[in-house]
Amino acid sequence: MRKVKFDIQGMTCSSCQAHVERAVKKLSGTKKVEVNLLSNNMKVEYDEKELNNEDIIKAVVDAGYGAKVFERKSGEEKNDSASTEELKSMKKRLITSICLLIPLMYIAMNHMFYMWFKIPVPSFIKSLFHGTKNALNFAVAQFILLIPIMFVNRNYFIIRI
């Protein structure tokens, strides 16, 4: 029996965690699999006569995620470039989403800004988007602002099977 720890890249939710776990459990020779979403790692106990690290990594990659054997560096912090790149990507997506969300919220909630917070709404916003006669303008403008937000964050909506 051998116990090995792997780093997993690309997991974003508990469904991803379960998908990785199922993919590795299907391999013959696997005794125990524990996938941790928060630390993005997996501990596998397996029979080394039937299975090896490359087979486990291949199963994870075939499931749509990245994997490598965990390496502990003594005396220095582990600098994982993959997770750093992922964090930079998430930050860029967040900033883009917020920049598009502000005008979307302003168009969608313009009538409430004035009623609740007494924030003045420009007259062109009222004339273009307020009332039943402008319902199509109202819906299309929201749709146009929502599409880029969804495109930037498309990884959240992709189901990995």
N, C-alpha and C positions, 0 to 999 in steps of 0.2 A: 504494500500500500504506500502511495506517495501523496503528499499534500503540497500543492503549489498555489501561489497567489498570482493573479493576473490583474493588470490594469485594463479597464474597459473604457473606450471612448465612444461618445455619441448617445449615451443614455440620457433621456430627458424626463422620463416619468416611470411610474410603477409598472405600466404596461411594457415598457422597454426592458425593465428589470426582469419581469416574468418571461418575456420572449427570449432573452439571453439564457436564463436559467433552464427553460424547456429545451432550447437548442443543444445545450451541453448535456443535459440529463438523458437525451436520446442516444448518446454515444454509448456503445457497449464498453464496459469496464469502469464506468463512472459509478462511484459509490455515494458521494455526497457533493452537492453544489450549493454554495451560498453566494448570492449576488447582493452587493451593497450599493444602492443607488447614490447615497450621499457621498461616499468616498470613491465612487466609480471603480470599484474593484470586485473581484470574484475569487473565492477560495474553492478549490476543487480537490477532492480526495478521489483518487483513481488507482486502478491496477496498472502498473507500468508494463506488464506483459501484454496487455491488450490495447493500450492507449498511450499516446505521448503528447507533449506540449503542442506540437505542430498541429495535431489532429483537433485539439481543443480550440486553438487559435483559428483554424480553418472553419470550425463550426460556428464560432462567434462572427467571423467575417461573412460567412454565408448567410447569417441571420441579419446582416446589415449594419454591423457595428465594428469598431476597431478593437484589437486586443494585442497585448504583449505581456511577457512574463515580468512580474514586478521586480524591480531592482532597487534595493535599499543602498543609498550612498552613505557611507559612514563619515561623520564629522561635518557634513555640509547638507544644506537644504536641497531637496529634490526640485529641480527646475524642469517641469514638464512643459515642453514647448507646445504640445498639442492642446493642453488645457489652457495655456496662455493665449493661444490663437483663438480658441473657442470663446474665452472671456472677452477678447477684443471684438470678436464678431458679434457677441451678444450685446455689448455696449453700443456698437454702431447701429444694430437693429433697434435697440431701445431708443436711442436719440432720434433716429429716423421716424420711428413710430410716434414719438411724442410730438415731433415737428408737424406731422400730418394729423395727429389727433386734435391738436389745439384748434385749427380751423374747422375740423369736422364737428367738434363739440360746440363751437361758436355758431355754426350754421344750424345744427340740430336743436340747440337749446337757447337760441337768441331771444325768444319770447320770455323765457324764465330769467335771463340775465337782468332784464329791465324790471320785471315784476318783483323778483325776490331781492336782488342785490342793488337795484337802482343804477346799474351800469348802463350808460347810454348805448343804444344800438344804432349804427349808421343807417340813414334812410334807404340807401341802395340795398342793404341786406333785407330790410322790411319789404321793399318793393319787389325784390327778386324771389324771396323765399317764404314770405308770410302769407297765410290765407289759403283757402281752398283753390283759388284760381291759379296759384303757383305751386300746387302740390307736386307736379311733375318736375319742375325745377328743383324743388326741395329734395326729392328722392334721388334724382340724377346727380346732383352735387354731392350728396352724401355717398353715393355709390362710387363716384369718381375718386373721392378722397379715401374711401375704404379699401379699394382694390390694391393700391400700392402698399398699404399697411399689411394686408393679408399676403401679398407677394413676398415682402421682405421677411415675414415670419412664417413662410410656407413649411418649414421643417416641423413646426409645431403640429400642423395638420396632416402630415404624411404618416400613414399607418404602415409600420414595417411588419410584414408577415413572413 
